[in-house]
C-alpha cells in the first residue's frame, strides 16, 4: 500500500504539472490581449505598449510561464490586473461561500440518494420504487439552472420564505443568516446531484442483490436485511465511491452556474468576471485552485476504494 501511495502521489503531481501547462497555454490561445483590460478604445500606441509592459504581455511566453511557475512555488497567485489586489486572499474569501455550498449540497444529496437508491432497488416491484426510479431519470435530464429558477419563483418570489439571491456582507458572522442565503442554492444542487447518485446506488444495490455471496449468506441462516447490510454494503460501495468523487468534483466546478443564478459571491462568479475583464491572474488563480481541488478529490476517492475493497489492496501488493 505504501508503494501504491507513492506511485499515486507521483501521478497526482505529474497530472497537476500538466494541468498547469494546459491552463497557461490555453489561456494564451484565447483571442484578445490581457492589456486591453487597462485600455480605452481610443488608446494610443504608447499607451498600449505601456499597458502590455505593465501586465507582462510584451515578454516571451516561456518567460511569462516561468514567472508564473516561480510565483506558484512561493504560494503567490499574483495580483489582479484590474484591482491590483492579491489573487490568493480574494480566492480564499470566495471559497468561504463555494466550499460550504459544495460540501453541504453533497452531504444532503448523499443522504437522500442512499435512502432513495436502496429503496428503489429493494422495492423495485412497488409503486414507490418505480416512482423513485422515474424521478431519478427525470432529474438527470433537468438543467441545474432551471431547477434554481423554479425554486426561486416558488419559495422566494411566490411564498417569500427565502431570499432569491445574495449573501450577507459580513460573511459568516451570522451563521443562521448565511445558511438562509444558501438554502435555495443547496437544495438546487442537492436535487440534481441526488437524482444522478440515486441511479448509481440503485444499480449497485441491484448488483449486490443478485450476487452469489449474498445468496450464500442467506443460505447459512442470515436474514435478508442482515445479509444485505453485512455483506452487501462494502461490496456495493466500491463502484459508488468513484462516482462520489466525480460528483463532488462536478459540484465544485458547477458552482459557476449555481452562483450565477443566485448571485452568490463565490469562486464561480469571480471566474466569470475575470473572463469578461481578461484578468489573467484571476483566471489562472481560480483555475489553479479548482484543478488542485478536483485532483485531490480524485486522489482521495482512489485511496478510499483501496481501503474499502481488500481485493484491490491484494492486487497492489502483488499477492494477486
Secondary structure, 3 states (H helix, E strand, C coil): CHHHHHHHHHHHHHHHHHHHHHHHHHHHHCCCCHHHHHCCCCCCHHHHHHHHHHHCCCCCHHHHHHHHHHHHHCCCCCECCCCCCEHHHHHHHHHHHHHHHHHHHHHHHHHHHHHHHHHHHHCCCCHHHHHHHHHHHHHHHCCHHHHHHHHHHHHHHHCCCCCCCCCCCCCCCCHHHHHHHHHHHHHHHHHHHHHHHHHHHHHHHHHHHCCHHHHHHHHCCCCHHHHHHHHHHHHHHHHHHHHHHHHHHHHHHCHHHHHHHHCCCCHHHHHHHHHHHCCHHHHHHHHHHHHHHHHHHHHHHHHHHHHHCHHHHHHHHCCC
